[in-house]
Amino acid sequence: MAPPQQERYVTSKGIERVRKKVTDEIKPVLEKAKTDLHDTDVALPGFGLLGELFFGWKYHELQAYSQTVIAQAVDTLGKWDTALKTIENNWRSAEDNSTPGVTVVYQ
């Protein structure tokens, strides 16, 4: 039997927690990976002459591609931070300005 449906509520605190996870936990890991990627460079004669011919070029190509993808991810997380901050502020404002209503039902 399937569990009963659970109602989920969005709050400004929940949005803030998501934003902080993005900015304080995920983004620093990607920024470190972006920095560490420079340390994976293999200079000549690391692969040797034949190794460089057969797969060294591909290694450097993948390294450059990884740098591009990680840079885009870091940029995207920065945009998420900005958007989530705006959403958080708007949601908090809505919470602050809303008043619970009472519905009276006459029978």
Secondary structure in CASP SS format (residue, H / E / C, confidence):
PFRMAT SS
TARGET T0000
AUTHOR 0000-0000-0000
METHOD secondary structure of the structure
MODEL  1
M C 1.00
A C 1.00
P C 1.00
P C 1.00
Q C 1.00
Q C 1.00
E C 1.00
R C 1.00
Y C 1.00
V C 1.00
T C 1.00
S H 1.00
K H 1.00
G H 1.00
I H 1.00
E H 1.00
R H 1.00
V H 1.00
R H 1.00
K H 1.00
K H 1.00
V H 1.00
T H 1.00
D H 1.00
E H 1.00
I H 1.00
K H 1.00
P H 1.00
V H 1.00
L H 1.00
E H 1.00
K H 1.00
A H 1.00
K H 1.00
T H 1.00
D H 1.00
L H 1.00
H H 1.00
D H 1.00
T H 1.00
D C 1.00
V C 1.00
A C 1.00
L C 1.00
P C 1.00
G C 1.00
F C 1.00
G H 1.00
L H 1.00
L H 1.00
G H 1.00
E H 1.00
L H 1.00
F H 1.00
F H 1.00
G H 1.00
W H 1.00
K H 1.00
Y H 1.00
H H 1.00
E H 1.00
L H 1.00
Q H 1.00
A H 1.00
Y H 1.00
S H 1.00
Q H 1.00
T H 1.00
V H 1.00
I H 1.00
A H 1.00
Q H 1.00
A H 1.00
V H 1.00
D H 1.00
T H 1.00
L H 1.00
G H 1.00
K H 1.00
W H 1.00
D H 1.00
T H 1.00
A H 1.00
L H 1.00
K H 1.00
T H 1.00
I H 1.00
E H 1.00
N H 1.00
N H 1.00
W H 1.00
R H 1.00
S H 1.00
A H 1.00
E H 1.00
D H 1.00
N H 1.00
S C 1.00
T C 1.00
P C 1.00
G C 1.00
V C 1.00
T C 1.00
V C 1.00
V C 1.00
Y C 1.00
Q C 1.00
END
